[in-house]
Amino acid sequence: MSSIINADTSDGVKITSDTSGELLLQSAGTTVETISSTGVSVTGTSTANSFIPTSSTAPTNGMYLVDSTTVGMSANGTTGTEFETGGNVKFSYNVKIDTDSTNSSRLNVTAPSTSRAITAYRKTTGASDFVIGVYSDVTSTNTLHCRIDADGDVKNTNNSYGAISDQTVKQQIVDANSQLDDIKSIQVRKYKLNSEVEAFGDNAPTHIGVIAQELEAAGMNGLVDNDTETNLKSVKYSVLYMKAIKALQEAITKIEDLETRISVLENN
């Protein structure tokens, strides 16, 4: 091993080592930092923390450079988070983000087009266990206003759900066609979910709703979405409700017409 310590006005202090050697920094006879051609390794009192600037191999604890645009962090031998250029989170397992001094925080997550952008998981079998919450200072400080439970239920404080429906974002506005036949053909079912039966047996709750395949068989394919990742079908209940409102209006018109006719007959 050969080492050169050089000091001049252009470089300050420069310590160099050949490619086969290592530079060791010691304290009380114990090596606390090793610098080699593969990077820097720092040894603490109980665990090793490493920064490997040119290697995609994650250290036991510390930071590493995946490539020229991505920096990763690991803990206890498990890759935790990788950050791409611009601060985007490539993927994460256990990440805690605290607010700054202004009590504001932001989490920006990007993912490949074939992956989910954000997922949340809680290891629980309790259907009503809290998974995701939305808090704000509306009404009072740090108040819960919306939550998603482990069984997928969404609850909020004002029971208000909506969609942007401004006239300025729409065109070709006309009256909807009759929906009576569609609504009459819908089969409203009671059922239990397979996952809940597996978890709760006979105590699994009973739900009421429709079956996606039955809607398709009735010709209402526009109400059904097909998830290419899970191969499961979902139903656009919000559109179904609007069809039901239109059908109800038609039924009311028919009832009012019949009432008028009955009134005429009774008065003659």
Secondary structure, 3 states (H helix, E strand, C coil): CCEEEEEECCCEEEEEECCCCCEEEEECCEEEEEEECCEEEEECCCCEEEEECCCCCCCCCEEEEEECCEEEEEECCEEEEEEECCCCEEEECCCCCCCCCCCCCCCCECCCCCCCCCCCCCCCCCCCCEEEEEEECCCCCCEEEEEEECCCCEEECCCCCCCCCCHHHCCCCCCCCCCHHHHHHCCCEEECCHHHHHHHHHHCCCEEECCHHHHHHCCCHHHEEECCCCCCEEECHHHHHHHHHHHHHHHHHHHHHHHHHHHHHHCC
